[in-house]
């Protein structure tokens, strides 16, 4: 034993790891082993080693070949009461099939699947199957010429106007009870403008038409005296000057002593003859202004000589010189003609005039004289002036006992001329003194505004340097 102990100690002292001594059990600790076959291996149907046999006495263990062999597939849990462990192992309890194959059926053939796109256009490809839907139409882009190829225009500063930006801006009504309500409510209540006010605003816009060509000449004429020719010339010029921002001048070309200078307050004693004598010294507008008088309406007057003997010497050539001088400083020139058509300056006036205003009285003799003037103009190659002329029936009394049919008279002149305007009777104009637009009645102001708008409609048409050849009067 000593030799053995020494040998063990030597053995345990050698090597890297010490040797473990096997444990020895007493014979009482050995577990009882049931009857086992000679091979020493445990049977497949018997209890495991160390497990007591729970079979009843006399019950035989079924052979291994008679037991069902598990398929080895995954068995999902059942929703019923769980079977016991031996029954699950032996396969005696059928498990529910949560995924039956009948729900899915057999795989479908490739040809039986619906198409993923519209049916083909060629019917010969699939003649045995009708189309499932109407063939979709191919989207063809429109031709380039039908497309809007205009370039996109960027916004500029021109659109930034007060009317476009100031939505709350309220224009005050011109007059009447609408203006009273507007002021009484502090501008909170604004009644729409009346039809008369809208018409007046339209006339004002027409009067402010820019002059094409820079200068326009209007001749106011009549064969019969005392019909208000000079008054119409001043009223027309005052209306144009008050509504426009450019310069307007009225020139007296009456061979007799003209009364144009009596319609405004004179600021100078100079006349058209003085302007002709000093035309070589004129270089600017201030030089011309020394020979004119200006009214409150901003209309300037170039008076004629008060001596009838001197005024006769005012010929057509003199008128051409004055007209060509004034066109450099004024936009509109109104000429107050005399009562005759054969005096010396008349040929120059008709030669350079762009439009004429023919004044007539609402009477038989006045209408005949005005119509005879149109006949004479047509006979002397002034047909264009007749067609563009505006006839004015002046001083129409509202409660007159005259039986002249004004509508028929207006229709006669309208068939020959461009427009006809009626000027009502006005007490301020009957005085024959200085013409003041503010002292006229509302009806008279509207009538002159309509006359100015009718004349201004022709401002947009470019004028020619010499519209007609000079007619040689006898």
Buried (B, 14 or more C-beta within 10 A) or exposed (E): EEEEEEEEEEEEEEEEEEEEEEEEEEEEEEEEEEEEEEEEEBEEEBBEEEEEEEEEEEEEEEEEEEEEEEEEEEEEEBEEEEBEEEEBEBEEEEEEEEEEEEEEEEEEEEEEEEEEEEBEEEEEEEEEEEEEEEEEEEEEEEEEEEEEEEEEEEEEEEEEEEEEEEEEEEEEBEEEEBBEBBEEEEEEEBEEBBEEBEBBEEBBEBBBBEBEBEBBBBBBBBBBEEBBBBBBBBBBBBBBBBBBEBBBBBBBBBBBEBBBBBBBEEBEEBBBBBBBEEBEEBEEEEBBBBBBBBBBBBBBBBBBBEEEEEBBEBBBEBBBBBBEBBBEBBBBBBBBBBBBBEBBBBBBBBBBBBBBBBBBBBBEEBBEBBBEBBEEBBEBEBEEBBEBBBBBBBBBEEEEEEEBEBEEBBEBBEEBBBBBBBBBBBEBBEEEEBBBBEBBBEEBBBBBBBBBBBBBBBBEBEBEEEBBEBBEEE
